[in-house]
Amino acid sequence: MRVLMPVPDRDFDVTEVAVPWRLLTDAGHEVVFATERAGTLPAADPRLLTGVLFGQLGAEDEPKRFYQQLTAAPEFSATVAWADLDVTRFDGLLLPGGHAPGMRQYLGSPELQAAVGEFWKSGRPVGAICHGVLVLARTRDPDTGRSVIAGRRTTCLPKYMERTAYLTTAWRLGRYYRTYPAYVEDEVRAALDAPGAQFERGPRELTRRGTASDDTHAFVVRDGTYLSARWPGDAYLFARRYLDLLREASGA
């Protein structure tokens, strides 16, 4: 099956892109990357590869290895333009996240939102993690003017995580952890019909992450063919649950 993964030119999250790519590819699926302009060679947030602050807060070793493998993969440089996407050619859509400034290109693109809206109407599997949920929150149903996730259960990057990361690093990195003045959770909640019932924050967590073999500290929310997750610590569980959606969609 073919899965579309849009990314910005730079600053996406290492783990939220590389882990799903690796697990999907290992399962025999084709991942197609899309950027604003076709043929762009995208790049992850470099701080997540070296360590955000004093060598800490970056990606774990295995996702970094996956990312190095991804940068050598031919599909990573053969990107399709957002405006030229034919969404009927894809079986699934994955929307990764990231918080550094380069993410605004992707999170605020009308062309990408138009493609996402078309894909959403197909009912095929859609996954969004962390800031990726903002793309859905900002994508409007042309018939109602409401967000496409207005009636769905969802999670996203929780406010307490975003605020803690910002307050911990602002003295050195400024607004690096604040992509926008509004918190991600606040914007996502505002897009929902009944945020108190639909938004799921998940267990409180700041440091412990899910791994390839242990989902104890990971959390995802599934509502039909829509799957959402909070942060890089959910990436392995997110990718495995997304594989479940693809298997169900294929009738396997």
C-alpha positions as CSV (number, residue, x, y, z in Angstrom):
1,M,0.0,0.0,0.0
2,R,1.1,3.6,-0.6
3,V,1.2,6.0,2.3
4,L,1.6,9.8,1.8
5,M,3.8,11.6,4.4
6,P,4.0,15.4,3.9
7,V,6.9,17.2,5.6
8,P,8.3,20.8,5.6
9,D,11.6,21.6,4.0
10,R,13.2,21.6,7.4
11,D,12.7,21.2,11.2
12,F,10.3,18.2,11.3
13,D,10.7,15.8,14.3
14,V,13.3,13.1,13.7
15,T,11.4,10.3,15.6
16,E,7.9,11.2,14.3
17,V,9.0,10.8,10.7
18,A,11.8,8.1,10.9
19,V,10.0,5.6,13.1
20,P,6.8,5.4,11.1
21,W,8.8,5.3,7.9
22,R,10.9,2.5,9.1
23,L,8.1,0.4,10.4
24,L,5.9,1.0,7.4
25,T,8.7,0.2,5.0
26,D,9.7,-3.0,6.9
27,A,6.0,-4.1,6.6
28,G,6.2,-3.8,2.8
29,H,4.4,-0.5,2.4
30,E,5.6,2.3,0.1
31,V,6.0,5.8,1.8
32,V,5.8,8.8,-0.5
33,F,7.1,12.1,0.8
34,A,5.6,15.4,-0.2
35,T,7.1,18.9,0.2
36,E,6.0,22.4,-0.9
37,R,8.1,22.1,-4.1
38,A,8.7,18.8,-5.9
39,G,12.2,17.3,-5.6
40,T,13.1,19.1,-2.3
41,L,15.5,17.2,-0.1
42,P,13.9,17.8,3.4
43,A,15.8,17.9,6.6
44,A,14.9,17.2,10.2
45,D,15.3,19.6,13.1
46,P,19.1,19.4,13.6
47,R,18.9,20.0,17.4
48,L,17.1,16.7,17.8
49,L,20.1,14.9,16.2
50,T,22.7,16.6,18.4
51,G,20.7,17.3,21.6
52,V,18.5,20.4,22.2
53,L,20.3,21.6,25.4
54,F,23.6,20.3,26.7
55,G,23.2,17.2,24.6
56,Q,19.9,16.3,26.1
57,L,16.2,16.4,25.0
58,G,17.0,15.1,21.5
59,A,15.9,11.9,19.7
60,E,16.9,8.5,21.0
61,D,19.6,6.5,19.3
62,E,17.4,4.1,17.4
63,P,15.2,6.8,15.7
64,K,18.4,8.7,14.8
65,R,19.7,5.5,13.1
66,F,16.4,5.2,11.3
67,Y,16.7,8.8,10.2
68,Q,20.2,8.2,8.8
69,Q,18.8,5.3,6.8
70,L,15.9,7.5,5.6
71,T,18.3,10.2,4.3
72,A,19.9,7.5,2.0
73,A,16.6,6.2,0.8
74,P,15.6,7.2,-2.8
75,E,12.1,8.2,-1.8
76,F,13.3,10.8,0.6
77,S,14.6,13.1,-2.3
78,A,11.9,12.2,-4.8
79,T,9.3,14.4,-3.1
80,V,6.0,15.4,-4.7
81,A,4.7,19.0,-4.5
82,W,1.7,19.6,-2.2
83,A,-0.2,21.4,-4.9
84,D,0.2,18.6,-7.4
85,L,-0.9,15.7,-5.1
86,D,-3.4,13.3,-6.5
87,V,-4.8,11.9,-3.3
88,T,-6.6,9.1,-5.0
89,R,-3.2,7.4,-5.6
90,F,-2.7,6.8,-1.8
91,D,-4.0,4.3,0.6
92,G,-3.1,6.2,3.8
93,L,-2.0,9.6,5.0
94,L,0.5,10.3,7.9
95,L,1.0,13.8,9.3
96,P,4.1,14.0,11.5
97,G,5.0,16.8,13.8
98,G,7.8,19.0,15.0
99,H,8.0,22.3,16.9
100,A,10.9,24.3,15.4
101,P,10.2,27.4,13.2
102,G,10.5,25.6,9.9
103,M,7.4,23.7,10.7
104,R,5.2,26.7,10.0
105,Q,5.6,26.2,6.3
106,Y,3.8,22.8,6.6
107,L,1.4,23.6,9.4
108,G,0.0,26.7,7.7
109,S,0.0,25.7,4.0
110,P,-3.4,26.2,2.2
111,E,-2.2,23.9,-0.6
112,L,-1.5,21.1,1.9
113,Q,-4.8,21.6,3.8
114,A,-6.7,21.3,0.5
115,A,-5.0,18.0,-0.3
116,V,-5.6,16.7,3.3
117,G,-9.2,17.7,3.1
118,E,-9.7,15.7,-0.1
119,F,-8.0,12.7,1.4
120,W,-10.0,12.9,4.6
121,K,-13.3,12.7,2.6
122,S,-12.1,9.3,1.2
123,G,-12.4,7.7,4.6
124,R,-9.0,6.0,4.2
125,P,-6.6,5.8,7.2
126,V,-5.3,9.1,8.5
127,G,-2.7,9.4,11.3
128,A,-1.4,12.5,13.0
129,I,1.1,12.9,15.8
130,C,2.0,15.9,17.9
131,H,1.8,19.2,15.9
132,G,0.6,17.1,12.9
133,V,-2.9,17.3,14.4
134,L,-2.8,21.0,13.8
135,V,-2.9,20.3,10.1
136,L,-6.2,18.5,10.6
137,A,-7.5,21.1,13.0
138,R,-6.9,23.8,10.4
139,T,-8.3,21.8,7.5
140,R,-12.0,22.8,6.9
141,D,-14.9,20.9,5.4
142,P,-15.9,23.1,2.5
143,D,-19.6,22.3,3.1
144,T,-19.7,23.2,6.8
145,G,-16.7,25.4,7.4
146,R,-15.8,23.2,10.4
147,S,-12.6,21.4,11.0
148,V,-12.5,17.9,9.6
149,I,-11.9,16.6,13.1
150,A,-14.7,18.7,14.6
151,G,-16.7,15.6,15.5
152,R,-13.8,13.2,16.3
153,R,-12.0,12.0,19.4
154,T,-8.3,13.1,19.3
155,T,-5.2,13.8,21.2
156,C,-2.2,16.0,20.2
157,L,0.8,17.6,22.0
158,P,-0.6,18.3,25.5
159,K,-0.3,21.9,26.8
160,Y,1.7,20.8,29.9
161,M,4.4,19.1,27.7
162,E,4.7,22.2,25.4
163,R,4.8,24.6,28.3
164,T,7.3,22.6,30.3
165,A,9.7,22.3,27.4
166,Y,9.4,26.0,26.7
167,L,9.9,27.1,30.3
168,T,12.9,24.7,30.7
169,T,14.8,26.0,27.7
170,A,13.6,29.6,27.0
171,W,16.6,31.1,28.9
172,R,18.8,29.6,26.2
173,L,16.7,28.9,23.2
174,G,14.0,31.6,23.3
175,R,10.7,30.5,21.7
176,Y,12.2,27.3,20.1
177,Y,9.5,25.2,21.7
178,R,6.6,27.6,21.0
179,T,5.8,27.2,17.3
180,Y,2.9,29.6,17.7
181,P,1.6,32.0,20.4
182,A,-1.3,29.6,21.0
183,Y,-0.6,26.2,22.5
184,V,-1.2,23.2,20.2
185,E,-3.8,21.7,22.6
186,D,-5.7,25.0,22.8
187,E,-6.0,25.3,19.0
188,V,-7.0,21.6,18.6
189,R,-9.6,21.9,21.4
190,A,-11.0,25.0,19.7
191,A,-11.6,23.0,16.5
192,L,-13.7,20.3,18.3
193,D,-17.5,20.4,18.8
194,A,-17.2,19.2,22.4
195,P,-13.6,19.4,23.5
196,G,-14.4,18.2,27.0
197,A,-15.7,14.9,25.7
198,Q,-13.6,14.5,22.6
199,F,-10.1,15.6,23.6
200,E,-7.9,13.0,25.4
201,R,-4.8,14.2,27.0
202,G,-3.5,10.8,28.1
203,P,-1.4,9.8,31.1
204,R,0.9,12.6,32.4
205,E,4.4,12.0,31.1
206,L,7.4,14.2,30.5
207,T,10.5,12.0,30.0
208,R,9.6,8.3,29.6
209,R,9.0,7.1,26.1
210,G,7.5,4.1,24.4
211,T,10.1,1.9,22.6
212,A,10.2,-0.7,19.9
213,S,9.4,-3.4,22.6
214,D,7.6,-1.5,25.4
215,D,4.4,0.6,25.0
216,T,4.0,1.2,28.8
217,H,4.5,4.9,28.5
218,A,2.9,5.5,25.0
219,F,-0.6,6.7,24.3
220,V,-2.7,7.0,21.1
221,V,-6.3,7.7,20.3
222,R,-8.2,5.9,17.6
223,D,-11.6,7.1,16.3
224,G,-12.6,5.0,13.2
225,T,-10.0,5.4,10.6
226,Y,-8.4,8.3,12.4
227,L,-5.4,7.8,14.7
228,S,-3.7,10.5,16.8
229,A,-0.7,10.6,19.2
230,R,0.9,13.1,21.5
231,W,4.7,13.3,21.0
232,P,7.8,11.4,19.9
233,G,7.4,9.1,22.9
234,D,4.3,7.6,21.2
235,A,5.9,7.1,17.8
236,Y,6.4,3.3,17.9
237,L,2.9,2.6,19.2
238,F,1.5,5.1,16.8
239,A,3.2,3.4,13.8
240,R,2.1,-0.1,14.9
241,R,-1.5,1.0,15.3
242,Y,-1.4,2.7,12.0
243,L,-0.2,-0.5,10.4
244,D,-3.4,-2.1,12.0
245,L,-5.5,0.5,10.2
246,L,-3.8,-0.3,6.9
247,R,-4.4,-4.0,7.3
248,E,-8.0,-3.5,8.1
249,A,-8.4,-1.2,5.1
250,S,-6.9,-3.8,2.8
251,G,-9.1,-6.5,4.2
252,A,-6.1,-8.6,5.2
